[in-house]
Amino acid sequence: MIILGTILTLVFSAVLIAALLVAAGVFTWVERRVLGFFQERLGPNRVGPFGFLQWVADTVKLITKEDAAPPGADLFAYRLAPVLASAPVLAGFGVIAFAPQMSVAALDMGLIFAMGMLALTVYGMVLGAWASRNRYAMLGGLRAGAQLLAYESFLGLSLMGVVLLTGSFNLGQIVAAQGDLWFVVQQPLGCLLFLIAGTAAAHRLPFDLQESEQDLVAGFMTEYSGMSFALFFLGEYLAILLVAALATTLFFGGWHGPWLPGPVWFGVKMGVIAFAFIWVRAALPRPRYDQLITFAWKAALPLALLNLLLTGALVVLGGQP
């Protein structure tokens, strides 16, 4: 039975990784098409119907493109950085409960593990910036590190209200506790703060100043090409999907929903939240870097603490666990 369970876990892990890689590729096509609609242009429309196979063509191009390191780069760190930017996000999906008894590992501290894996991606950015020996890249890496410190400060706090309401860090138990009422109703401020911090953790516009084209060329990715460049982008799009999966799990009822199977409901909710990332990118400009950091420390962090204080008071007064 132990051997059979191990085999099933390995098979499920392989299927999940393959599905996530395909989903990340398709999401790039969806984003380009949606941005084209918002900006009144066509977007990809040559390879396949409606340009659907553009992501396949881009993948082939990146795989076959030369991946040359710049002169003076630290080769070991230079090659390791893209892996650190993408592999931890894949690991973070291992604790996501897509349906009852449908996760790679139902850890009691699953929420902490997922948050840790999401935060680890910044090490790949900083390492890649340092290893490139490029001033623009180094500025992007420093911005990424400072942004992590600012937004991780309230990312975890925004989730503590959910933990107080359920008394657990297990993602499956958190979803099960939302059978009657989604936590977005009880924790609207916590949900909003998590989505803001999650956007910053995924390094998405308007929080992508570590790769701002206007002043840093491509930031920490300036000296990367080929598959190394692709791994950085893969990490970014996987981070979007991981944040969407966590938001679905923590605030929008996870697999709960009428008629359809649980995994389908989970995928639909996750897709809607991921689409919101594209909408925000199309609608909002980048702030100045000082505005970005000031918002985190002077606005979002106090609001997260206030939300935690009010939730704790309500839990104590209501006698909840």
VEXDREN-2710 file (C-alpha; in Angstrom, 1 decimal):
% VEXDREN-2710
k/r/px/py/pz
1/MET/0.0/0.0/0.0
2/ILE/2.9/2.4/0.8
3/ILE/4.5/1.6/-2.6
4/LEU/1.1/2.1/-4.4
5/GLY/0.6/5.4/-2.6
6/THR/4.0/6.6/-3.5
7/ILE/3.5/5.7/-7.2
8/LEU/0.1/7.5/-7.3
9/THR/1.7/10.6/-5.7
10/LEU/4.5/10.6/-8.3
11/VAL/2.0/10.2/-11.1
12/PHE/-0.2/13.0/-9.8
13/SER/2.8/15.2/-9.3
14/ALA/4.0/14.6/-12.9
15/VAL/0.5/15.3/-14.3
16/LEU/0.2/18.5/-12.2
17/ILE/3.6/19.8/-13.3
18/ALA/2.7/19.1/-17.0
19/ALA/-0.7/20.8/-16.6
20/LEU/0.9/23.8/-14.9
21/LEU/3.5/24.2/-17.6
22/VAL/0.9/24.1/-20.3
23/ALA/-1.4/26.5/-18.4
24/ALA/1.4/29.0/-18.0
25/GLY/2.1/28.8/-21.7
26/VAL/-1.6/29.2/-22.7
27/PHE/-1.9/32.1/-20.2
28/THR/0.7/34.1/-22.1
29/TRP/-1.5/33.8/-25.2
30/VAL/-4.6/34.8/-23.2
31/GLU/-2.8/37.8/-21.8
32/ARG/-1.6/39.0/-25.2
33/ARG/-5.0/38.6/-26.7
34/VAL/-6.7/40.4/-23.9
35/LEU/-4.2/43.2/-23.8
36/GLY/-4.7/43.5/-27.6
37/PHE/-8.4/43.9/-27.0
38/PHE/-7.9/46.5/-24.3
39/GLN/-5.4/48.5/-26.4
40/GLU/-7.4/48.2/-29.6
41/ARG/-4.9/46.1/-31.5
42/LEU/-4.9/42.5/-32.8
43/GLY/-2.5/40.7/-30.6
44/PRO/-1.1/37.3/-31.8
45/ASN/-3.2/36.1/-34.8
46/ARG/-0.8/34.3/-37.2
47/VAL/0.2/30.9/-35.6
48/GLY/-2.9/28.7/-35.3
49/PRO/-6.5/29.8/-35.0
50/PHE/-6.7/33.3/-33.4
51/GLY/-2.9/32.9/-32.8
52/PHE/-3.6/30.2/-30.2
53/LEU/-0.3/28.4/-31.0
54/GLN/1.8/31.5/-30.6
55/TRP/2.9/30.2/-27.2
56/VAL/4.1/27.0/-28.8
57/ALA/6.1/29.0/-31.3
58/ASP/7.6/31.2/-28.6
59/THR/8.6/28.1/-26.6
60/VAL/10.3/26.5/-29.6
61/LYS/12.1/29.8/-30.3
62/LEU/13.3/30.1/-26.7
63/ILE/14.5/26.5/-26.6
64/THR/16.5/26.8/-29.8
65/LYS/17.8/30.3/-29.2
66/GLU/21.4/30.7/-28.0
67/ASP/21.7/31.1/-24.2
68/ALA/25.1/32.9/-23.9
69/ALA/26.4/34.3/-20.6
70/PRO/27.8/37.8/-20.6
71/PRO/31.6/38.3/-20.2
72/GLY/32.6/38.4/-16.5
73/ALA/29.5/36.7/-15.3
74/ASP/29.6/34.1/-12.4
75/LEU/28.5/31.1/-14.5
76/PHE/27.3/28.9/-11.7
77/ALA/25.2/31.6/-10.1
78/TYR/24.1/32.8/-13.5
79/ARG/22.7/29.4/-14.5
80/LEU/21.2/28.7/-11.1
81/ALA/19.2/32.0/-10.8
82/PRO/16.5/31.1/-13.4
83/VAL/15.9/27.8/-11.7
84/LEU/15.5/29.4/-8.3
85/ALA/13.0/31.8/-9.9
86/SER/10.7/29.0/-11.2
87/ALA/11.2/25.8/-9.3
88/PRO/10.0/27.0/-5.9
89/VAL/6.7/28.1/-7.4
90/LEU/6.1/24.7/-8.8
91/ALA/6.8/23.2/-5.4
92/GLY/4.3/25.6/-3.9
93/PHE/1.5/23.9/-5.8
94/GLY/2.3/20.7/-4.0
95/VAL/0.1/21.8/-1.0
96/ILE/-2.8/23.2/-2.9
97/ALA/-6.0/21.2/-2.4
98/PHE/-7.9/21.2/-5.7
99/ALA/-10.6/18.9/-4.2
100/PRO/-11.1/16.8/-1.1
101/GLN/-8.1/14.4/-0.9
102/MET/-6.7/15.9/-4.1
103/SER/-3.3/17.4/-3.3
104/VAL/0.3/16.2/-3.6
105/ALA/0.9/16.7/0.2
106/ALA/-1.8/17.7/2.7
107/LEU/0.6/19.4/5.1
108/ASP/-0.6/20.8/8.4
109/MET/1.6/23.9/7.7
110/GLY/0.7/24.0/4.1
111/LEU/-0.1/27.7/4.0
112/ILE/3.3/28.6/5.5
113/PHE/5.0/26.3/3.0
114/ALA/3.2/27.9/0.0
115/MET/4.1/31.4/1.2
116/GLY/7.7/30.4/1.7
117/MET/7.9/29.0/-1.8
118/LEU/6.4/32.1/-3.3
119/ALA/8.9/34.3/-1.4
120/LEU/11.9/32.2/-2.6
121/THR/11.5/33.4/-6.2
122/VAL/13.1/36.8/-5.3
123/TYR/16.4/35.0/-4.5
124/GLY/16.6/34.0/-8.1
125/MET/16.1/37.6/-9.2
126/VAL/18.8/39.0/-6.9
127/LEU/21.2/36.2/-7.7
128/GLY/20.7/36.6/-11.4
129/ALA/21.2/40.4/-11.1
130/TRP/24.4/39.9/-9.1
131/ALA/25.8/37.2/-11.4
132/SER/25.2/39.2/-14.6
133/ARG/27.7/41.9/-13.6
134/ASN/25.4/44.5/-15.2
135/ARG/24.5/47.7/-13.5
136/TYR/20.9/47.8/-14.8
137/ALA/20.4/44.2/-13.7
138/MET/21.8/45.0/-10.3
139/LEU/19.5/47.9/-9.8
140/GLY/16.6/45.6/-10.7
141/GLY/17.8/43.0/-8.2
142/LEU/18.0/45.6/-5.4
143/ARG/14.5/46.8/-6.2
144/ALA/13.2/43.2/-6.1
145/GLY/14.8/42.7/-2.7
146/ALA/13.4/45.9/-1.2
147/GLN/10.0/45.2/-2.6
148/LEU/10.0/41.7/-1.1
149/LEU/10.7/43.1/2.4
150/ALA/8.0/45.8/2.0
151/TYR/5.2/43.6/0.7
152/GLU/5.9/40.4/2.5
153/SER/5.5/42.4/5.7
154/PHE/1.7/42.4/5.2
155/LEU/1.3/39.5/2.9
156/GLY/1.4/37.1/5.8
157/LEU/-0.6/39.3/8.1
158/SER/-3.4/39.6/5.5
159/LEU/-3.9/35.8/5.8
160/MET/-3.9/35.6/9.6
161/GLY/-7.6/36.5/9.8
162/VAL/-8.4/33.3/7.8
163/VAL/-6.1/31.3/10.1
164/LEU/-7.9/32.7/13.2
165/LEU/-11.3/31.9/11.8
166/THR/-10.3/28.3/11.0
167/GLY/-7.6/27.6/13.6
168/SER/-5.5/25.8/11.0
169/PHE/-2.8/26.3/8.4
170/ASN/-3.9/23.2/6.4
171/LEU/-5.3/24.4/3.1
172/GLY/-7.7/21.6/2.8
173/GLN/-9.3/22.4/6.2
174/ILE/-9.5/26.1/5.3
175/VAL/-11.5/25.2/2.2
176/ALA/-13.7/22.8/4.2
177/ALA/-14.5/25.6/6.6
178/GLN/-16.0/27.6/3.8
179/GLY/-18.8/25.2/2.9
180/ASP/-21.5/27.6/4.1
181/LEU/-19.8/31.0/3.6
182/TRP/-16.7/32.1/1.7
183/PHE/-14.1/34.0/3.7
184/VAL/-14.1/36.9/1.3
185/VAL/-17.4/37.9/3.0
186/GLN/-15.9/37.8/6.4
187/GLN/-12.4/39.0/5.4
188/PRO/-12.9/41.5/2.5
189/LEU/-10.0/43.7/3.7
190/GLY/-7.7/40.7/4.1
191/CYS/-8.6/39.5/0.6
192/LEU/-7.9/42.9/-0.9
193/LEU/-4.6/43.2/0.9
194/PHE/-3.6/39.6/-0.1
195/LEU/-4.4/40.3/-3.8
196/ILE/-2.3/43.5/-3.7
197/ALA/0.6/41.8/-2.0
198/GLY/0.2/38.7/-4.2
199/THR/0.5/41.0/-7.3
200/ALA/3.7/42.4/-5.9
201/ALA/5.0/38.9/-5.0
202/ALA/4.4/37.8/-8.6
203/HIS/6.2/40.9/-9.8
204/ARG/3.3/42.0/-12.0
205/LEU/2.4/45.5/-13.2
206/PRO/2.0/47.9/-11.5
207/PHE/4.5/46.3/-9.1
208/ASP/7.1/45.3/-11.7
209/LEU/9.6/48.1/-11.2
210/GLN/12.4/45.6/-10.8
211/GLU/12.2/45.0/-14.6
212/SER/10.9/48.4/-15.6
213/GLU/11.7/48.8/-19.3
214/GLN/11.6/52.6/-19.2
215/ASP/14.7/53.0/-17.0
216/LEU/16.3/49.5/-16.5
217/VAL/16.1/47.9/-19.9
218/ALA/14.8/44.6/-18.6
219/GLY/16.0/44.9/-15.0
220/PHE/17.4/41.7/-13.5
221/MET/16.8/39.8/-16.8
222/THR/18.8/42.3/-19.0
223/GLU/21.6/39.8/-19.7
224/TYR/19.5/36.7/-20.1
225/SER/18.3/35.0/-23.3
226/GLY/17.1/31.7/-24.5
227/MET/15.8/29.1/-22.0
228/SER/17.2/31.1/-19.0
229/PHE/15.1/34.0/-20.0
230/ALA/12.1/31.6/-20.5
231/LEU/12.6/30.2/-17.0
232/PHE/12.3/33.7/-15.4
233/PHE/9.1/34.3/-17.3
234/LEU/7.8/30.8/-16.5
235/GLY/8.4/31.6/-12.8
236/GLU/6.4/34.9/-13.2
237/TYR/3.4/33.3/-14.8
238/LEU/3.4/30.3/-12.4
239/ALA/3.5/32.8/-9.5
240/ILE/0.4/34.4/-10.9
241/LEU/-1.3/31.0/-11.0
242/LEU/-0.1/30.2/-7.5
243/VAL/-1.4/33.5/-6.1
244/ALA/-4.7/32.8/-7.9
245/ALA/-4.9/29.3/-6.4
246/LEU/-4.2/30.6/-2.9
247/ALA/-6.8/33.3/-3.2
248/THR/-9.3/30.7/-4.4
249/THR/-8.4/28.4/-1.5
250/LEU/-8.3/31.1/1.2
251/PHE/-11.1/33.5/0.3
252/PHE/-13.4/32.1/-2.5
253/GLY/-14.4/28.6/-1.3
254/GLY/-11.9/26.5/-3.1
255/TRP/-13.6/23.5/-4.7
256/HIS/-17.1/24.4/-3.3
257/GLY/-19.8/25.1/-5.8
258/PRO/-23.1/23.7/-7.2
259/TRP/-23.5/21.1/-10.0
260/LEU/-19.9/21.0/-11.4
261/PRO/-17.2/18.8/-9.9
262/GLY/-14.9/20.4/-7.3
263/PRO/-11.7/20.6/-9.5
264/VAL/-13.7/22.3/-12.2
265/TRP/-15.0/24.9/-9.8
266/PHE/-11.5/25.4/-8.5
267/GLY/-10.2/25.9/-12.0
268/VAL/-12.9/28.4/-12.9
269/LYS/-12.4/30.6/-9.8
270/MET/-8.6/30.4/-10.3
271/GLY/-9.0/31.4/-14.0
272/VAL/-11.2/34.4/-13.1
273/ILE/-8.7/35.7/-10.6
274/ALA/-5.8/35.2/-13.0
275/PHE/-7.8/37.2/-15.6
276/ALA/-8.0/40.0/-13.1
277/PHE/-4.2/40.2/-13.1
278/ILE/-4.4/40.9/-16.9
279/TRP/-7.1/43.5/-16.3
280/VAL/-5.0/45.3/-13.8
281/ARG/-2.0/45.3/-16.1
282/ALA/-4.1/46.9/-18.9
283/ALA/-5.7/49.5/-16.6
284/LEU/-3.0/50.8/-14.2
285/PRO/0.3/52.6/-14.8
286/ARG/3.5/52.0/-12.8
287/PRO/3.9/54.2/-9.7
288/ARG/7.2/55.8/-8.8
289/TYR/9.4/53.4/-6.7
290/ASP/9.1/55.6/-3.6
291/GLN/5.3/55.5/-3.9
292/LEU/5.4/51.7/-4.2
293/ILE/7.4/51.3/-1.0
294/THR/5.6/54.1/0.9
295/PHE/2.2/52.4/0.2
296/ALA/3.4/49.1/1.6
297/TRP/4.8/50.5/4.9
298/LYS/2.5/53.4/5.6
299/ALA/-0.9/52.2/4.2
300/ALA/-1.1/48.4/3.7
301/LEU/0.8/47.2/6.8
302/PRO/-1.3/49.3/9.2
303/LEU/-4.5/48.1/7.5
304/ALA/-3.3/44.5/7.8
305/LEU/-2.6/44.9/11.5
306/LEU/-6.0/46.5/11.9
307/ASN/-7.7/43.7/10.1
308/LEU/-5.9/41.1/12.3
309/LEU/-6.9/43.0/15.5
310/LEU/-10.6/43.2/14.5
311/THR/-10.7/39.6/13.5
312/GLY/-9.0/38.5/16.7
313/ALA/-11.6/40.5/18.7
314/LEU/-14.5/39.0/16.8
315/VAL/-13.1/35.5/17.2
316/VAL/-12.7/36.0/21.0
317/LEU/-16.1/37.6/21.4
318/GLY/-17.8/34.9/19.2
319/GLY/-16.1/32.0/21.0
320/GLN/-14.7/30.6/17.7
321/PRO/-11.5/28.4/17.7
END
